[in-house]
């Protein structure tokens, strides 16, 4: 079952994931904001892994 994955979609998903993780990492020291930062970190990890998987699917 092979899907056609656009390389630009994979790169955009990867960039969004890295941006979310960078945002969470840079705002981790702000008080009263722990739950929102955790959500950004989780979303960043999910999008980064998804972007890597899409890149692998594109080249296979």
Secondary structure, 3 states (H helix, E strand, C coil): CCCCCCHHHHHHHHHHHHHHHHHHHHCCCCCCCHHHHHHHHHHHHHHHHHHHHHHHHHHC
